[in-house]
Amino acid sequence: MGGISFVMWQDNGAIIQFIQQSDLSPALRIYLSIGGEETDNPDFNKVAYEHVEQVRQTLIAAGVAENQVRFDYLPDGTHHESTWGPLFAEAHRWLIRSSNTMQ
């Protein structure tokens, strides 16, 4: 599962609640990324980063192994295909690797 440029500004915590209420497999692999320049509002960008970090921490607390959750922060990344395109191949490779390869 992946979330590239994973901005959750309108979900009112729904993704956190969903994770907390779900029976997640410890073998689940999650790729998350966010850019530091998602918008032209630095305060929003800071909150967006914090939300994705909270999702990462919630997944780990819910039983997904820390090495199964990857979070890439791109300081110059924007909410645009020019940022997402180069990430896709690496995110895909990482997601399909077996957990045994990562250890």
Protein Blocks (a to p, Z undefined) as FASTA:
>chain_A
ZZehiafklnnommmmmmmmpccdfkbccdddddfklpmcfklmmmmmmmmmmmmmmmmm
nopafklpccdddfkbccdfklmmmmmmmmmmmmmpcfklmZZ
